[in-house]
Amino acid sequence: MRRSLPVVLVSAMLALRVGTVSGKECHGVTFPEQTQVQTSPLTLNGLGLRQATILKVNVYVAALYVAQQSADANAILAANTPKQLVLHFVRDVHSTDLKEAWEEGFEHNAKAQLPALKERIAQLQAWMVDMQSGQQLTFTHTPGAGIEVDVNGTVQGTIAGDDFATAFLAIWLGPKPPNPPLKTGLLGGACD
C-alpha cells in the first residue's frame, strides 16, 4: 500500500515533534515554556489562577517568566534580572475593578512604599481599560528601566523604577497575594 507524501511528512513531524511549541496549560489557557525580553531568554516559572469573591469566580490565568526558575518568591523579587508577568483574562473585567485590585495589592504588599509610588500607581491606573475574556495584560520588567505595560498587544509605556517593579510584582508574590493558590502556581506549584 502506497502512502501519499503529505501523510508521511505529517506523521514524521508528529513523531519527531518538529514544529510544535511546548507549553503549559492552566484552565484551558496555554502559555509557551519560554519567551524573550529584548535579548534575554526567560523561562516559565509557573501559572496561577486568579479567583475573586467568596464564590471563587475565575478572573485570569497568570504566567510568570523569569531568567532563573525558583520556588522562592523573595529570590525572584530580589533578582536584578528581566521578568514578565502575563495576565490572560478568562472573563470580562471592568477597568474600575482592575484599579481597585492594584490599590489593594499595593496596600497589602508594599504599604511602606506607597508615598514614593503614588504617582506611578496613578500612571498604571490611567492605562487600564475594560478587559474582555481572551485579552491579556503583559508587564515586562527590564532592570534599570522599570515595567513596560502592554494592554492587549498595545504598549502603553514604561513605569520607571526597579522599586516600582518589585512592589508591583509583590502584588502576586508578596505576603498577601490576591489568593494564595495564585502565588503557589506562579512559584511552580499546581495551577488551581
C-alpha positions as CSV (number, residue, x, y, z in Angstrom):
1,M,0.0,0.0,0.0
2,R,1.5,3.3,-1.0
3,R,1.1,6.4,1.2
4,S,1.0,9.9,0.0
5,L,3.9,12.2,0.7
6,P,1.9,14.7,2.9
7,V,0.6,11.9,5.1
8,V,4.1,10.6,5.6
9,L,5.5,14.1,6.3
10,V,2.8,14.9,8.8
11,S,3.3,11.5,10.6
12,A,7.0,12.1,10.7
13,M,6.6,15.6,12.1
14,L,4.2,14.4,14.8
15,A,6.6,11.6,15.7
16,L,9.6,13.9,16.0
17,R,7.5,16.8,17.3
18,V,9.0,19.0,14.7
19,G,7.4,22.4,14.6
20,T,5.4,22.0,17.8
21,V,5.6,24.5,20.5
22,S,6.0,23.2,24.0
23,G,3.8,24.9,26.6
24,K,1.9,24.6,29.9
25,E,-1.8,24.8,30.4
26,C,-4.0,26.1,33.2
27,H,-7.8,26.2,33.0
28,G,-7.7,26.0,29.2
29,V,-5.1,28.7,28.7
30,T,-1.8,27.6,27.3
31,F,1.5,29.6,27.6
32,P,4.8,28.8,25.9
33,E,7.6,27.4,28.1
34,Q,9.9,30.3,27.1
35,T,9.7,33.9,25.9
36,Q,12.3,36.6,25.2
37,V,12.7,40.1,26.6
38,Q,15.0,42.1,24.3
39,T,18.0,39.7,24.2
40,S,17.2,37.8,27.4
41,P,15.5,34.4,27.2
42,L,13.0,33.9,30.0
43,T,11.5,30.6,31.2
44,L,8.0,30.0,32.5
45,N,8.3,29.8,36.3
46,G,4.6,28.9,36.9
47,L,1.0,29.5,36.1
48,G,-1.7,30.6,38.6
49,L,-5.4,31.2,38.6
50,R,-6.8,34.4,40.0
51,Q,-10.2,33.8,41.7
52,A,-12.3,36.6,43.1
53,T,-15.0,36.8,45.8
54,I,-16.2,34.1,48.1
55,L,-17.7,32.3,45.1
56,K,-14.2,31.8,43.7
57,V,-15.0,33.3,40.3
58,N,-12.2,32.7,37.8
59,V,-10.8,36.0,36.6
60,Y,-7.5,35.4,34.8
61,V,-4.7,32.9,34.4
62,A,-1.3,34.5,35.2
63,A,2.1,33.3,33.8
64,L,5.4,34.4,35.4
65,Y,8.5,34.3,33.3
66,V,12.0,34.6,34.9
67,A,15.7,34.3,34.0
68,Q,16.2,31.7,36.7
69,Q,13.4,29.5,37.8
70,S,12.7,29.5,41.6
71,A,10.1,28.5,44.1
72,D,11.3,31.3,46.4
73,A,9.2,34.5,45.9
74,N,11.8,36.7,47.7
75,A,14.6,35.4,45.5
76,I,12.5,36.2,42.4
77,L,11.6,39.7,43.7
78,A,15.3,40.4,44.6
79,A,16.8,39.2,41.4
80,N,18.1,42.0,39.2
81,T,17.1,40.2,36.0
82,P,14.3,40.7,33.5
83,K,10.8,39.3,34.4
84,Q,7.5,39.1,32.7
85,L,4.0,38.7,34.1
86,V,1.2,37.9,31.7
87,L,-2.5,38.0,32.8
88,H,-4.8,36.2,30.4
89,F,-8.4,37.1,31.2
90,V,-11.0,34.3,31.3
91,R,-13.9,36.7,32.0
92,D,-14.7,40.3,31.3
93,V,-13.4,42.7,33.9
94,H,-14.2,46.4,34.2
95,S,-11.3,48.9,34.5
96,T,-12.6,50.1,37.8
97,D,-12.2,46.6,39.2
98,L,-8.6,46.4,37.9
99,K,-7.8,49.8,39.5
100,E,-9.2,48.7,42.9
101,A,-7.3,45.4,42.7
102,W,-4.0,47.3,42.1
103,E,-4.7,49.7,45.0
104,E,-5.5,46.7,47.3
105,G,-2.4,44.8,46.1
106,F,0.0,47.7,46.7
107,E,-1.7,48.4,50.1
108,H,-1.3,44.7,51.2
109,N,2.2,44.1,49.9
110,A,4.1,47.5,49.7
111,K,2.4,49.8,52.2
112,A,5.6,51.4,53.4
113,Q,6.5,52.4,49.8
114,L,3.1,53.9,48.9
115,P,4.2,57.6,49.2
116,A,7.1,57.0,46.8
117,L,4.9,55.0,44.4
118,K,1.8,57.1,44.4
119,E,2.3,59.0,41.1
120,R,3.5,55.8,39.3
121,I,0.5,53.8,40.6
122,A,-1.7,56.6,39.2
123,Q,0.0,56.2,35.8
124,L,-0.6,52.4,35.8
125,Q,-4.2,53.0,36.6
126,A,-4.6,55.6,33.9
127,W,-3.6,52.9,31.3
128,M,-6.2,50.4,32.5
129,V,-9.2,49.7,30.3
130,D,-12.1,47.2,30.4
131,M,-10.6,43.8,29.6
132,Q,-12.6,41.2,27.7
133,S,-12.3,37.4,28.1
134,G,-9.3,36.3,25.9
135,Q,-7.4,39.6,26.2
136,Q,-4.1,40.0,28.0
137,L,-2.2,42.4,30.2
138,T,1.6,42.0,29.9
139,F,4.0,43.6,32.4
140,T,7.7,43.3,31.5
141,H,10.4,44.3,34.0
142,T,13.7,45.4,32.5
143,P,16.2,46.2,35.3
144,G,17.2,49.9,35.3
145,A,14.2,50.9,33.1
146,G,11.1,49.8,35.0
147,I,7.9,47.9,33.9
148,E,6.6,48.1,30.4
149,V,2.8,47.9,30.4
150,D,1.2,46.2,27.4
151,V,-2.6,46.2,27.2
152,N,-3.8,43.5,24.8
153,G,-0.9,43.9,22.4
154,T,-0.5,47.7,22.6
155,V,2.4,49.1,24.6
156,Q,1.1,51.9,26.8
157,G,4.6,52.9,28.1
158,T,7.1,52.2,30.8
159,I,6.7,53.0,34.5
160,A,10.1,53.9,35.7
161,G,12.0,52.4,38.6
162,D,13.1,49.0,39.9
163,D,11.4,49.9,43.2
164,F,8.1,50.1,41.4
165,A,8.7,46.9,39.5
166,T,9.4,45.0,42.7
167,A,6.4,46.5,44.6
168,F,4.2,45.7,41.6
169,L,5.3,42.0,41.3
170,A,4.9,41.7,45.1
171,I,1.2,42.0,44.5
172,W,1.3,38.4,43.3
173,L,4.5,37.2,45.1
174,G,4.3,39.1,48.4
175,P,2.8,38.0,51.7
176,K,-0.8,38.8,50.8
177,P,-1.4,37.8,47.1
178,P,-4.9,38.1,45.7
179,N,-5.5,34.5,46.5
180,P,-2.8,32.1,47.9
181,P,-3.2,29.4,45.2
182,L,-2.3,32.0,42.6
183,K,1.0,32.7,44.3
184,T,1.6,28.9,44.7
185,G,1.1,28.4,41.0
186,L,3.4,31.2,39.9
187,L,6.1,29.7,42.1
188,G,5.9,26.4,40.2
189,G,3.1,24.7,42.1
190,A,-0.2,23.3,40.8
191,C,-2.4,25.7,39.0
192,D,-5.7,25.5,40.9
